[in-house]
Structure formats: C-alpha cells, structure tokens
Amino acid sequence: MRALVEEEKLDSFNIPQYTSSPSEVKSEVEMEGYFGIDRLEVFEINWNAYNDKSSDFYKDGAYNVAKCMRAVAEPLLLSHFSAAIIDEVFSRYRKIVANIMSKERTEFINVTVAMTKKGW
C-alpha cells in the first residue's frame, strides 16, 4: 500500500496525551488547595452509542467514533500534513475502529469532577 505521507513528516508528528486517573485528579485538586471536591465520578461510555443491534446506526458505530476523533484531530493533522490526505486517513481509521469494535467491548473513560472554591 502506498504511503500517504513522507516518513520524516510522520516521525516528527506528535500529539502528547495523558489521561489521569481519578486518584491523580483528586490528589492534584487537594494539593492545589483552592477547591474542595464535591463529587468525583468515573463514567464508562461505550464507543457505540446505540444499543439496538438491528439498527443501521449500531452497525456503523465506527463511523461515529471516527467523526468524533476527526473533530478533535483534524486541525492538528492539517497543521502538519496536507489536507489532501485527511479523508483517506479517517476512512482507514474508521475501518480499524470497526475491526476493533467487532472483536471487543470498547469504551471511553471520563472523569467528571464538581468542585467548590474554598472560602466562599
């Protein structure tokens, strides 16, 4: 398969990402000291938002995941790569996601925190 981008450009691209655990979030808020945690919850959200397996929407859950990731990543990709590759990149990504979703349970993990500023 023909490469979409030059290897040098690919090697120099980086999206630093770190997802903290609930205990890390709690520790940082407490260490900072200006806020008290009223509520801290973890939500597991299935990649496929549709539960009805007979639905056409359920059958193409990878489309929704790819669109979500495209909304976040496209501006970063455009600043580093050619706009001409974007559709193909996300088409390939959608196929990869569909393959993963067909084999295993996939979910996003969200940590949600409600805080109150201390001294108010």
C-alpha positions, 0 to 999 in steps of 0.5 A: 500500500502506498504511503500517504505521507513522507516518513520524516513528516510522520516521525516528527508528528506528535500529539502528547496525551495523558489521561489521569486517573481519578486518584491523580485528579483528586490528589492534584485538586487537594494539593492545589488547595483552592477547591474542595471536591464535591463529587468525583465520578468515573463514567464508562461510555461505550464507543457505540452509542446505540444499543439496538443491534438491528439498527443501521446506526449500531452497525456503523458505530465506527463511523461515529467514533471516527467523526468524533476523533476527526473533530478533535484531530483534524486541525492538528493533522492539517497543521502538519500534513496536507489536507489532501490526505485527511479523508483517506486517513479517517476512512482507514481509521474508521475501518480499524475502529470497526475491526476493533469494535467487532472483536471487543467491548470498547469504551471511553473513560471520563472523569467528571469532577464538581468542585467548590472554591474554598472560602466562599 
